């Protein structure tokens, strides 16, 4: 049963994560909180395809390393479209290009509730 309140209710959230268990946990939490989840996309190619086909994306959660491929092309596309996003990653800030130095970042392991608060605070 979905809740009809909270920061995720009614939001369209793109989830870009290649770890099945992390993606499943986040997706389940977001959907239980009333969000519409796009994905999860486990690769840059799939994430870009979801972005190009989506009529609406309110926010996104990006893992930086997707099966050995860095997700900065996805971040660039989201930034170009004005979609707020955060990095949920095991990488520290020195691994993030300077253009995203001020971008919100959660270090794994991260709780889905923390991500929701940061995205829609």
Secondary structure, DSSP 8 states (H G I E B T S, - for coil): ---S-STTTT-EEEEE---HHHHHHHHHHHHHTT-EEEEEE-SHHHHHHHHHH-S---EEEE-SEETTEETHHHHHHHHHHT-EEEEEESS-GGGS-GGGTTS-EEESS--HHHHHHHHT-
